């Protein structure tokens, strides 16, 4: 069977039968088309294990990330397994194709002193009473103080907040609801924003919204606006060119563990389904501890 035609049939199967996301289908189609151009093969039968290994080797030589190589391996295995099930080939050449292990870089986090300086500066700016300054201070305090995701922040409604208890009810991944705590600085920033900032933004809106965090026109804020805010203020203090709201989530988790928080408690706060996802922050804390030891200990 023609290789290119088989790839189109396979990606159509992914989209229509397996109902994979458009982004996943697009990535698989791109990977498999690259296999065609790399191998020069015209038919399914012409692709063997050596051709697949050479394809991955060429990607390695280009400097492709391990995550990209792993995805390409997965795309090839899924494609040839499907082709065999359809009876297009008698043997699956990808059975012995080994996917490179994904490298998992440690998350970028800001130091406690840097976060303190950043938040103090925004608190001072908010004291003038500008609605957007009050909002931005509340955003930064809440993201850092609770460790919630940017999507969870944007989805917050006023009724989701309990200012007396210092908690917020958020809807996380998989539509799982949880209640997260936040500290006094975040509560004070939210209180100031809700009293003095949000009403001014509501007045700019054409229709009412129950959202806590509003955009400049009074509607529910979008993730892009939050991303731009965090990137602008956080990138200079962590020395990264690209940084987003997730860096505040990483920072919150790391500082919790640095302060002695139980790993499972941090898992609950972050809303991780697996404890293994949370454990990456223990590596960050260990690296920080090791760095401190090497700087301070005379026998390090």
C-alpha positions as CSV (number, residue, x, y, z in Angstrom):
1,X,0.0,0.0,0.0
2,X,1.2,3.5,-0.7
3,X,2.8,5.0,2.4
4,X,1.4,8.5,2.1
5,X,-2.1,7.2,1.5
6,X,-1.8,4.9,4.5
7,X,-0.8,7.8,6.7
8,X,-3.8,9.9,5.6
9,X,-6.1,6.9,6.3
10,X,-4.5,6.4,9.7
11,X,-4.8,10.1,10.8
12,X,-8.4,10.1,9.6
13,X,-8.9,7.0,11.8
14,X,-7.3,8.9,14.8
15,X,-9.6,11.9,14.2
16,X,-12.9,10.1,13.4
17,X,-12.8,6.9,15.3
18,X,-10.4,7.4,18.2
19,X,-11.5,11.0,18.6
20,X,-8.0,12.3,19.4
21,X,-7.5,16.1,19.7
22,X,-6.8,18.1,16.6
23,X,-3.4,19.0,18.0
24,X,-2.4,15.3,18.5
25,X,-3.6,14.3,15.1
26,X,-1.7,17.2,13.5
27,X,1.5,16.2,15.4
28,X,1.2,12.5,14.3
29,X,0.5,13.5,10.7
30,X,3.6,15.8,10.7
31,X,5.8,13.1,12.3
32,X,4.7,10.4,9.8
33,X,5.1,12.7,6.8
34,X,8.6,13.4,8.0
35,X,9.2,9.6,8.0
36,X,8.2,9.6,4.3
37,X,10.6,12.3,3.3
38,X,13.4,10.8,5.5
39,X,13.1,7.2,4.3
40,X,12.2,7.9,0.7
41,X,9.9,4.9,0.9
42,X,6.9,4.8,-1.4
43,X,5.1,1.8,0.2
44,X,4.4,0.5,3.7
45,X,6.4,-2.7,3.0
46,X,9.5,-0.7,2.2
47,X,9.8,0.6,5.8
48,X,11.8,-1.7,8.0
49,X,13.3,-1.3,11.5
50,X,16.5,0.1,10.1
51,X,14.6,2.8,8.3
52,X,12.8,3.7,11.5
53,X,16.0,3.8,13.5
54,X,17.7,6.0,10.8
55,X,14.7,8.3,10.9
56,X,15.1,8.9,14.6
57,X,18.8,9.2,14.3
58,X,18.4,12.0,11.8
59,X,16.1,13.8,14.2
60,X,18.7,13.4,16.9
61,X,21.3,15.0,14.6
62,X,19.0,17.9,14.1
63,X,18.9,18.5,17.8
64,X,15.2,17.5,18.3
65,X,14.2,17.2,22.0
66,X,13.9,13.9,23.6
67,X,10.1,14.5,24.1
68,X,9.9,15.0,20.3
69,X,11.8,11.7,19.6
70,X,9.5,9.9,22.1
71,X,6.4,11.2,20.4
72,X,7.7,10.2,17.0
73,X,8.4,6.7,18.2
74,X,4.9,6.5,19.6
75,X,3.5,7.8,16.3
76,X,5.4,5.1,14.4
77,X,4.4,2.3,16.7
78,X,0.7,3.3,16.6
79,X,0.7,3.7,12.9
80,X,2.3,0.3,12.0
81,X,0.2,-1.5,14.6
82,X,-2.9,-0.1,13.0
83,X,-1.6,-1.0,9.5
84,X,-1.0,-4.6,10.6
85,X,-4.5,-4.8,12.2
86,X,-5.9,-3.5,8.9
87,X,-4.1,-6.3,7.0
88,X,-2.0,-3.8,5.0
89,X,1.3,-5.4,6.2
90,X,2.1,-8.8,7.5
91,X,4.8,-7.7,10.0
92,X,5.0,-4.7,12.3
93,X,8.6,-3.2,11.8
94,X,8.2,-0.9,14.9
95,X,7.9,-3.7,17.5
96,X,11.6,-3.4,18.4
97,X,11.8,0.4,18.0
98,X,13.0,1.7,21.4
99,X,11.7,5.1,22.3
100,X,14.3,7.4,24.0
101,X,13.4,8.2,27.6
102,X,12.0,11.7,28.0
103,X,14.2,14.1,29.7
104,X,12.4,15.9,32.5
105,X,13.9,19.3,33.2
106,X,13.5,20.7,36.6
107,X,11.0,23.5,36.8
108,X,12.1,27.1,37.0
109,X,11.4,28.7,40.4
110,X,12.0,32.1,41.9
111,X,13.7,32.5,45.3
112,X,11.7,33.6,48.4
113,X,13.5,36.9,48.5
114,X,12.8,37.6,44.8
115,X,9.1,36.7,45.3
116,X,8.9,38.9,48.4
117,X,10.4,41.9,46.5
118,X,8.1,41.3,43.5
119,X,4.9,41.1,45.6
120,X,5.9,44.1,47.8
121,X,6.4,46.2,44.7
122,X,3.0,45.3,43.3
123,X,1.3,45.9,46.7
124,X,2.8,49.4,46.7
125,X,1.6,50.0,43.1
126,X,-1.9,48.9,44.0
127,X,-2.2,51.3,47.0
128,X,-2.8,54.2,44.5
129,X,-6.1,52.5,43.7
130,X,-5.8,51.8,40.0
131,X,-8.2,49.0,39.2
132,X,-5.7,47.1,37.0
133,X,-2.9,47.5,39.5
134,X,-5.2,46.1,42.2
135,X,-6.1,43.2,39.9
136,X,-2.6,42.4,39.0
137,X,-1.5,42.3,42.6
138,X,-4.4,40.0,43.4
139,X,-3.5,37.7,40.5
140,X,0.2,37.4,41.5
141,X,-0.6,36.9,45.2
142,X,-3.3,34.2,44.5
143,X,-1.2,32.3,41.9
144,X,1.8,32.2,44.3
145,X,-0.3,31.8,47.5
146,X,-2.4,28.9,46.3
147,X,-0.4,27.3,43.5
148,X,-3.5,27.1,41.3
149,X,-3.3,26.7,37.5
150,X,-3.9,29.7,35.3
151,X,-7.1,28.1,33.9
152,X,-8.4,27.6,37.4
153,X,-7.7,31.3,38.2
154,X,-9.5,32.4,35.1
155,X,-12.5,30.1,35.9
156,X,-13.0,31.5,39.5
157,X,-16.3,33.0,40.3
158,X,-16.9,35.3,43.2
159,X,-19.0,32.6,45.0
160,X,-16.0,30.3,44.8
161,X,-14.0,32.5,47.3
162,X,-14.3,32.2,51.1
163,X,-12.3,35.3,52.3
164,X,-13.0,34.5,55.9
165,X,-11.4,31.0,55.7
166,X,-8.9,32.0,53.0
167,X,-9.9,29.3,50.6
168,X,-10.9,29.0,46.9
169,X,-13.0,26.3,45.2
170,X,-11.5,25.6,41.8
171,X,-12.3,23.2,39.0
172,X,-9.1,21.4,37.9
173,X,-8.2,18.9,35.2
174,X,-10.8,16.3,34.5
175,X,-13.4,18.6,35.9
176,X,-12.3,17.6,39.4
177,X,-13.2,20.1,42.1
178,X,-11.0,20.9,45.0
179,X,-10.7,23.6,47.7
180,X,-7.3,25.3,48.0
181,X,-6.1,27.5,50.8
182,X,-4.3,30.8,50.4
183,X,-2.5,33.0,52.9
184,X,-3.2,36.4,54.5
185,X,-1.3,38.5,51.8
186,X,-3.4,36.9,49.0
187,X,-6.6,37.4,51.1
188,X,-5.7,41.1,51.7
189,X,-4.9,41.6,48.0
190,X,-8.2,39.9,46.9
191,X,-10.2,42.0,49.5
192,X,-8.7,45.2,48.2
193,X,-9.3,44.2,44.6
194,X,-12.9,43.1,45.2
195,X,-13.8,46.3,47.1
196,X,-11.9,48.9,45.0
197,X,-10.8,47.3,41.7
198,X,-13.4,44.9,40.5
199,X,-16.4,47.3,40.8
200,X,-14.6,49.8,38.5
201,X,-13.9,47.1,35.9
202,X,-17.5,45.7,36.2
203,X,-18.7,49.2,35.2
204,X,-16.8,48.9,31.9
205,X,-18.6,45.7,30.9
206,X,-21.6,45.4,28.6
207,X,-22.9,42.3,30.4
208,X,-22.5,41.1,33.9
209,X,-20.1,38.3,34.7
210,X,-19.6,36.4,38.0
211,X,-15.9,36.1,37.4
212,X,-13.5,37.1,40.1
213,X,-10.7,38.3,37.8
214,X,-11.7,40.6,35.1
215,X,-10.1,42.0,32.0
216,X,-9.7,45.7,31.2
217,X,-13.1,45.7,29.5
218,X,-14.9,44.1,32.4
219,X,-15.3,40.6,31.0
220,X,-13.8,37.4,32.4
221,X,-10.0,37.6,32.0
222,X,-8.3,35.2,29.5
223,X,-5.2,33.1,30.1
224,X,-3.2,35.1,27.6
225,X,-3.5,38.3,29.7
226,X,-2.4,36.4,32.8
227,X,0.5,34.9,30.9
228,X,1.6,38.3,29.6
229,X,1.5,39.7,33.1
230,X,3.6,36.9,34.7
231,X,6.0,36.8,31.8
232,X,6.6,40.6,32.1
233,X,7.2,40.7,35.9
234,X,8.7,37.2,36.6
235,X,11.2,36.7,33.7
236,X,13.7,39.3,34.9
237,X,13.9,37.8,38.4
238,X,14.4,34.2,37.3
239,X,16.7,35.0,34.4
240,X,14.5,33.2,31.8
241,X,13.5,34.6,28.4
242,X,10.2,32.7,28.4
243,X,8.2,32.1,31.6
244,X,4.5,31.8,32.3
245,X,2.0,31.5,35.2
246,X,3.0,27.8,35.8
247,X,6.3,29.2,37.1
248,X,4.4,30.6,40.1
249,X,2.8,27.2,40.6
250,X,6.3,25.6,40.6
251,X,7.6,28.2,42.9
252,X,4.7,27.8,45.4
253,X,5.1,24.0,45.5
254,X,8.9,24.3,46.0
255,X,8.6,26.8,48.8
256,X,6.0,24.7,50.5
257,X,8.3,21.7,50.5
258,X,11.2,23.9,51.5
259,X,9.1,25.0,54.5
260,X,8.5,21.4,55.6
261,X,5.1,20.7,54.0
262,X,4.1,17.1,53.6
263,X,4.4,15.8,50.0
264,X,0.9,14.4,50.0
265,X,-0.5,17.7,51.3
266,X,1.2,19.5,48.4
267,X,-0.2,17.0,46.0
268,X,-3.7,17.8,47.3
269,X,-3.2,21.5,47.0
270,X,-1.9,21.3,43.5
271,X,-4.5,18.8,42.4
272,X,-2.1,16.2,41.0
273,X,-3.7,12.9,40.3
274,X,-0.3,11.1,40.9
275,X,2.1,11.6,43.7
276,X,4.9,11.1,41.2
277,X,4.0,14.3,39.5
278,X,4.5,16.2,42.7
279,X,7.8,14.5,43.5
280,X,9.7,16.5,40.9
281,X,9.5,19.4,43.4
282,X,11.5,17.4,45.9
283,X,14.3,17.3,43.4
284,X,14.2,21.1,43.1
285,X,14.3,21.4,46.9
286,X,17.2,18.9,47.1
287,X,19.2,20.9,44.5
288,X,18.6,24.1,46.4
289,X,19.7,22.4,49.6
290,X,22.8,21.0,47.9
291,X,23.7,24.4,46.5
292,X,23.3,26.1,49.9
293,X,25.5,23.4,51.5
294,X,28.2,23.8,48.9
295,X,28.3,27.6,49.5
296,X,28.2,27.4,53.3
297,X,29.9,24.3,54.5
298,X,33.7,24.5,55.0
299,X,34.2,20.9,54.0
300,X,31.8,20.9,51.0
